[in-house]
Amino acid sequence: MQYVYDAAVGAVLFAWLVASAIVQFKSPRFNFLKRHDLFSLIPSWTFFAPRAGTYDCHLVFRERLLDGQITVWKELQLRDVSPLRVFWNPSKRSQKTLSDFSGALVRMSGRKMNRRQVYLSMPYVALANFVANLPASTLVRSRQFAVARTFGFIPEKDLQLIFRSGFHAVPETRPLMAEELNEIFGMTMAAVHGD
């Protein structure tokens, strides 16, 4: 009798596993499984979104120098490369803020809002202020930022600019060396391809 009970429980659990795996394919052929799932026992693993993310957003900027030349786009990365970041990662909040504001600008550009509304929005003002106030050389007159999107594992190949700001004046400051930037911000800036 115990054998029959164990076999029945095993069969039910196996059927549940198979049904759970099948509905992950999101095929219309398997919609009947979700329709007949009265108690919501069959999970749908979408990880907090109906569609999984297929691209990454990057905040990039370039500079207009005093002689009028415009530099290449540079990616702004606020990240701590120390192995201790697993336990202590103070730059995580800055990264999250930049990511959220960049995503908000992407959504605004997708809604075709007028330029004035975008320029007066909190994400735009915050990013423009942040980028304009990054330490700069005395040769820099203004900065422009953009939100770029990349697909796949090699981001440098398919950089697509989604949103581009105007140029914003840079406050006059003493130029900082790369070592000072790393000490102050834990920042690394890598040049990226783009126009």
N, C-alpha and C positions, 0 to 999 in steps of 0.2 A: 504494500500500500504506500509506503514512504517513497518508493521508486516512482510510482505514478504521480504523486504529488510533486516530487522534484522535477520530473520530466515536464509536467504542465507549467510549473513556474519558469523553468528554463526556456520553454517554447514561447511563453508570453514575453519574457525579457528579450529573447532573440528577435521576435517580431517587432517589438518596440525599438530595438536598435536598428533594424533594417528600415523601418518606417522613418525614424529620425534621420538616417543617412539619405534616404531618397528625397525627402522634402527639401534638403539643402540645395538641390539642383535647380529649384525654382521653375520647373517645367510645368506647363499647364496640364500635362498628362497626369500629374500627381496631386493636383489641387483637391481631389476628392478626399485624400487623407486628412488634410487640414479641415475640410468642411465637416467631416465626421468625427473630429477630435473634440468632443463636447467638453472635456475637462482640461484642455490645453496641455496634454501630456507629451505631445510631440514638439520638441523645441525647434526654433528657427534661429540659428546662430548668425546674426547680422552684426553683432558687436556694436550696439548702440546706434545703428543707422540702417535704413532700409537697403542702401547700396554701399558696399565697401568703398573706401577711398582708392582711387586709381591714379592719383597724381600727388605731388608734393608742391607746396607753395614756398617760395623763397623771396626774401626781401633783398633787393639789390639797389645799389646807388652808383651814381657817377658824378663827377665834379667838373664844373666849368672853371678853368684857370683864369688868371688875370689877363693873359694874352688871348683869351677867347677859345683856346683849345678845350675839347671835351675828352675826358679820360674814358677808359673802358669801364663797363659795368663791373662792380665788385659786389660779391655776396656778403651780407652781414650775418655773421654767425656768432651768437652769444652762447658759448658753451664752455664748460669746464672739461678739460681733457684728463684730469686727474682720476685715478681709480677710486679715490675717496668720494667721487660724486654719487656713488651708490648710497652713501650714508649722509653726505653733506653736499647739497647742490643749491647754493643760493641763487645761481643764475637761472634756475628752472622757471621762476616766476617771470623773469624778463623774457625768456623764450616763449612762454605761454602767452604773455601779453602781446608780443610782436606777432605771434602766430594768429591770435584771435583778431587783432586789428587788420592784418593782411587778409584774412579770410572774409572779414566784413567788407573790405574794399572790393574783393572779388565778387561778392554777392551783390553789392551796389552796382558794379559795372554790368552785371548780368541783368539787372532790373532796368537798365537804361535810364537811370536818374539823370537829371540835368546837372551840368558841371558845377553850378553854384551850390547845389545841395550837397554834392560830394565834397567840395572844398570846405564847406562849413561843418561837415560831420566830425564827430569825435575821433573816429579811427584815422581820418586823414590828417586832422590837426595834430594829433598825438604823434603819428609817424613822421610828419614833416618836421615837427619840433625835435624829435629824437634824432633824426638823420642830420638835420642842420646843425645840431649841437654836438655831434661827434667831434673828437679832436681832429684838427685839420692843419695842413701846411699853410704857411703865410701866402702861398701862391694860389690858394683856392678862393674864388669869389662866391660861388654858389653851388648847391647840390640839387640833384634830382633823384627821386627814388622811384622804384617800380616794384610791382609784385609780379613775379615770374612763376611759371608752372613748368614742372618737369615730369616726364613719364618714364617709367622703367628704372633700371639700376644704374644707368650712366647719365646723370643729370646734365652734364656739359653738352651732350649731343643735341638734345631737343628742348632747349630753353625757349619758352614762349612767353613773351611779355603780355600780361593780361590787363594791367593797369599801369599807367605812367603819370607821374605828377608833373607839375611845372617845376622850374628851378627856384630854389629858395636861398636867400642870402645866408652866408655863414658868418657867425660872429667872429670878430678878430680875436684870436687866441694865440698863445705861444705854441708852436708846433711840438708835437710829442713824438718820441721815437717808438718803434714797434715794441721794444721791451717794456716801455712805460704803459703802452696800451694793454699788453698782456697782464701786467701787474694790476692795473686799475680795473679793467673790465673783464679779464679772462677772455678777451675777444680775439678771434682770428678772422682775418678778412682774406678771402680768396677771390681772385679775378675769375669772372665767368664770361663765356662767349655770349654775344648778343649785339644788337645795334646800338 
